[in-house]
Amino acid sequence: MKTNFFCFTKPAFLLVSIICVSFLLFQPATSLAKPNVFPVGVIADLTGPYAPTVGPFSPGVQDGIQYINEELGGIDGVKMKAYIRDNTGKASLGLQQYTELVELKPKALFLAVAHAPTGEAVTKKAAKDGIILYCGATVPSLYPAENAYGFYPLYEEMIGGAVKIARRKWMKKRNPRAAILTWDTSYGRSMMTQEFFDYCKKINVDIVAKELFGIRDIDVTTQMVRIRSKKPDWIMTCIAGGGYMLIMKAAQELNMNVKMVTHVGLESMVQVNPELFEGAIYGTAMRSFHENNHPGINKIKEYMKKNNRSKKEEVMFYTLGWEYVLIVHKVVSDVVKKVGWSNLTTELLKKEMSSLTNFMPLEGIVKTTYTPKRRTTRWGLPCEVFNGKIRYLLDPKGVFIELPDLRPTKYR
């Protein structure tokens, strides 16, 4: 009689099955968990009303990833890859694109949203889906603190930094008078908070008017006539692209001697018509392209030249694309070094993001600090348009200053 070595009694078969399953379940994770590519997502207004300001974000991401892959070896040898979508400034389209990007394989653990209404619409979804959101700096996008982190300081904090420096430069005995004229959108109204108003009052800046206009409006004369009657010294605004042109052209036509106090969105328009914005003061979160000797700016310009980027892309949002992917590279590399690819989780990435302190890639093109409670960096660079060119205030070489904390009290 032949012996069948594969014939077992039922109890023996059950025992062998349990041993095999246990062996498979409790095997340590292997290098197979290491992905072939590390995807990052982008949703941005690349051709809509925000495009003159936001559009350069896309080539900035692409060039930054090229630098990481070619010069830094990717993330622990894994190449980064960007999946970029243009929502044309429409939150409804951005939501559709989010649904598409969340299904990427391997999963995109990071998603940049350069459109405030879309960012606000997906912030809860990102937390539920285990995605870290890198987005416009509005309170509804970032708080209560979950998975979202801001591109830069809150818009009102960047403007607050500009107001602080403009007030310091003010030489008259009376308080400066400031009018707010901004877009009637979540982004535009982000500066119209009680915290911002209280800060202006604290540093003796009188807000004498508050006006809104539509993102697609082509004339703001009516609002500017009302503002003129209040005799302001400054126009404070949170807009982008052609909105700046509308305001200052209306001021010119109405013979108003006003200066603009705003944030870095102004930079792209200074290139178009520098004379129109002479004397403007704005807050930014990163170094300017006007520098010729900064090694980080020179590295960025090297890739711009390599990829035939145009002069109009020498603006903050292009650099912001680099910051996004450099932060991802830093955070993921550090977590992988600690726990390996097999144990990489969104919670560990969030913990690393929330402890990022004074991160200054490329020798300081930006300075980024996040905490578990404060999801925007506190550092900014005050700038001025002088003789048609951009220059740093306080220090000609540029020095990062700590900006006012204008978060709502309940989120501090």
Solvent accessible surface area in square Angstrom, and as a share of the most:
residue,aa,sasa,rsa
1,M,242,1.08
2,K,193,0.82
3,T,102,0.59
4,N,95,0.49
5,F,163,0.68
6,F,177,0.74
7,C,94,0.56
8,F,103,0.43
9,T,93,0.54
10,K,178,0.75
11,P,98,0.62
12,A,36,0.28
13,F,130,0.54
14,L,110,0.55
15,L,108,0.54
16,V,62,0.36
17,S,37,0.24
18,I,96,0.49
19,I,104,0.53
20,C,68,0.40
21,V,82,0.47
22,S,44,0.29
23,F,127,0.53
24,L,129,0.64
25,L,129,0.64
26,F,164,0.68
27,Q,87,0.39
28,P,102,0.64
29,A,72,0.56
30,T,81,0.47
31,S,94,0.61
32,L,165,0.82
33,A,52,0.40
34,K,79,0.33
35,P,31,0.20
36,N,149,0.76
37,V,34,0.19
38,F,7,0.03
39,P,3,0.02
40,V,0,0.00
41,G,0,0.00
42,V,0,0.00
43,I,0,0.00
44,A,0,0.00
45,D,0,0.00
46,L,39,0.19
47,T,99,0.58
48,G,18,0.18
49,P,37,0.23
50,Y,10,0.04
51,A,19,0.15
52,P,63,0.40
53,T,9,0.05
54,V,8,0.05
55,G,16,0.16
56,P,9,0.06
57,F,0,0.00
58,S,13,0.09
59,P,12,0.08
60,G,0,0.00
61,V,0,0.00
62,Q,87,0.39
63,D,1,0.01
64,G,0,0.00
65,I,13,0.06
66,Q,46,0.21
67,Y,21,0.08
68,I,0,0.00
69,N,24,0.12
70,E,107,0.48
71,E,82,0.37
72,L,79,0.39
73,G,36,0.35
74,G,1,0.01
75,I,0,0.00
76,D,77,0.40
77,G,58,0.56
78,V,5,0.03
79,K,101,0.43
80,M,5,0.02
81,K,98,0.41
82,A,26,0.20
83,Y,50,0.19
84,I,38,0.19
85,R,62,0.22
86,D,40,0.21
87,N,0,0.00
88,T,42,0.24
89,G,14,0.14
90,K,107,0.45
91,A,32,0.25
92,S,75,0.48
93,L,53,0.26
94,G,0,0.00
95,L,59,0.29
96,Q,119,0.53
97,Q,20,0.09
98,Y,7,0.03
99,T,85,0.49
100,E,84,0.38
101,L,4,0.02
102,V,31,0.18
103,E,113,0.51
104,L,29,0.15
105,K,173,0.73
106,P,58,0.36
107,K,78,0.33
108,A,5,0.04
109,L,26,0.13
110,F,2,0.01
111,L,4,0.02
112,A,0,0.00
113,V,0,0.00
114,A,5,0.04
115,H,8,0.04
116,A,7,0.05
117,P,40,0.25
118,T,0,0.00
119,G,1,0.01
120,E,42,0.19
121,A,43,0.33
122,V,0,0.00
123,T,15,0.09
124,K,117,0.49
125,K,92,0.39
126,A,0,0.00
127,A,31,0.24
128,K,179,0.76
129,D,47,0.24
130,G,18,0.17
131,I,4,0.02
132,I,0,0.00
133,L,0,0.00
134,Y,3,0.01
135,C,0,0.00
136,G,3,0.03
137,A,0,0.00
138,T,1,0.01
139,V,27,0.15
140,P,78,0.49
141,S,1,0.00
142,L,2,0.01
143,Y,12,0.05
144,P,72,0.45
145,A,40,0.31
146,E,60,0.27
147,N,8,0.04
148,A,2,0.02
149,Y,0,0.00
150,G,0,0.00
151,F,3,0.01
152,Y,4,0.02
153,P,0,0.00
154,L,0,0.00
155,Y,11,0.04
156,E,1,0.01
157,E,0,0.00
158,M,0,0.00
159,I,0,0.00
160,G,0,0.00
161,G,2,0.02
162,A,0,0.00
163,V,0,0.00
164,K,69,0.29
165,I,2,0.01
166,A,4,0.03
167,R,52,0.19
168,R,145,0.53
169,K,85,0.36
170,W,43,0.15
171,M,174,0.78
172,K,120,0.51
173,K,212,0.90
174,R,85,0.31
175,N,48,0.25
176,P,0,0.00
177,R,67,0.25
178,A,0,0.00
179,A,0,0.00
180,I,0,0.00
181,L,0,0.00
182,T,0,0.00
183,W,6,0.02
184,D,72,0.37
185,T,25,0.14
186,S,31,0.20
187,Y,14,0.05
188,G,0,0.00
189,R,102,0.37
190,S,14,0.09
191,M,0,0.00
192,M,51,0.23
193,T,33,0.19
194,Q,115,0.51
195,E,39,0.18
196,F,0,0.00
197,F,36,0.15
198,D,72,0.37
199,Y,26,0.10
200,C,0,0.00
201,K,159,0.67
202,K,159,0.67
203,I,37,0.19
204,N,78,0.40
205,V,4,0.02
206,D,62,0.32
207,I,44,0.22
208,V,43,0.25
209,A,14,0.11
210,K,106,0.45
211,E,28,0.12
212,L,62,0.31
213,F,5,0.02
214,G,25,0.24
215,I,38,0.19
216,R,153,0.56
217,D,61,0.32
218,I,155,0.79
219,D,85,0.44
220,V,2,0.01
221,T,45,0.26
222,T,84,0.49
223,Q,24,0.11
224,M,0,0.00
225,V,63,0.36
226,R,119,0.44
227,I,0,0.00
228,R,107,0.39
229,S,80,0.52
230,K,103,0.44
231,K,144,0.61
232,P,11,0.07
233,D,21,0.11
234,W,14,0.05
235,I,0,0.00
236,M,0,0.00
237,T,0,0.00
238,C,0,0.00
239,I,0,0.00
240,A,2,0.02
241,G,0,0.00
242,G,40,0.38
243,G,4,0.04
244,Y,0,0.00
245,M,26,0.11
246,L,41,0.21
247,I,0,0.00
248,M,16,0.07
249,K,97,0.41
250,A,6,0.05
251,A,1,0.01
252,Q,118,0.53
253,E,133,0.60
254,L,28,0.14
255,N,140,0.72
256,M,24,0.11
257,N,136,0.70
258,V,9,0.05
259,K,85,0.36
260,M,1,0.01
261,V,2,0.01
262,T,0,0.00
263,H,5,0.02
264,V,3,0.02
265,G,2,0.02
266,L,0,0.00
267,E,10,0.05
268,S,11,0.07
269,M,15,0.07
270,V,6,0.04
271,Q,75,0.33
272,V,99,0.57
273,N,46,0.24
274,P,31,0.20
275,E,131,0.59
276,L,16,0.08
277,F,2,0.01
278,E,64,0.29
279,G,19,0.19
280,A,1,0.00
281,I,12,0.06
282,Y,0,0.00
283,G,3,0.03
284,T,1,0.01
285,A,5,0.04
286,M,2,0.01
287,R,26,0.10
288,S,3,0.02
289,F,17,0.07
290,H,67,0.30
291,E,25,0.11
292,N,116,0.59
293,N,136,0.70
294,H,21,0.10
295,P,65,0.41
296,G,1,0.01
297,I,0,0.00
298,N,65,0.33
299,K,48,0.20
300,I,0,0.00
301,K,54,0.23
302,E,78,0.35
303,Y,1,0.00
304,M,10,0.04
305,K,171,0.73
306,K,99,0.42
307,N,44,0.22
308,N,137,0.70
309,R,68,0.25
310,S,51,0.33
311,K,140,0.59
312,K,147,0.62
313,E,28,0.12
314,E,32,0.15
315,V,4,0.02
316,M,9,0.04
317,F,14,0.06
318,Y,0,0.00
319,T,1,0.00
320,L,0,0.00
321,G,0,0.00
322,W,0,0.00
323,E,3,0.01
324,Y,1,0.00
325,V,0,0.00
326,L,10,0.05
327,I,2,0.01
328,V,1,0.00
329,H,33,0.15
330,K,72,0.30
331,V,0,0.00
332,V,0,0.00
333,S,24,0.15
334,D,30,0.15
335,V,4,0.02
336,V,12,0.07
337,K,167,0.71
338,K,142,0.60
339,V,50,0.29
340,G,27,0.26
341,W,29,0.10
342,S,45,0.29
343,N,84,0.43
344,L,32,0.16
345,T,64,0.37
346,T,22,0.13
347,E,115,0.52
348,L,60,0.30
349,L,0,0.00
350,K,36,0.15
351,K,145,0.62
352,E,28,0.13
353,M,1,0.00
354,S,11,0.07
355,S,70,0.45
356,L,10,0.05
357,T,91,0.53
358,N,69,0.35
359,F,32,0.13
360,M,83,0.37
361,P,14,0.09
362,L,30,0.15
363,E,130,0.58
364,G,1,0.01
365,I,0,0.00
366,V,2,0.01
367,K,34,0.15
368,T,2,0.01
369,T,10,0.06
370,Y,4,0.01
371,T,39,0.23
372,P,91,0.57
373,K,130,0.55
374,R,16,0.06
375,R,12,0.04
376,T,1,0.01
377,T,5,0.03
378,R,64,0.23
379,W,43,0.15
380,G,1,0.01
381,L,2,0.01
382,P,3,0.02
383,C,0,0.00
384,E,14,0.06
385,V,1,0.00
386,F,87,0.36
387,N,114,0.58
388,G,21,0.21
389,K,151,0.64
390,I,23,0.12
391,R,93,0.34
392,Y,9,0.04
393,L,16,0.08
394,L,87,0.43
395,D,49,0.25
396,P,120,0.75
397,K,159,0.67
398,G,14,0.13
399,V,63,0.36
400,F,24,0.10
401,I,27,0.14
402,E,86,0.38
403,L,10,0.05
404,P,21,0.13
405,D,42,0.22
406,L,8,0.04
407,R,19,0.07
408,P,28,0.18
409,T,104,0.61
410,K,159,0.67
411,Y,48,0.18
412,R,116,0.42
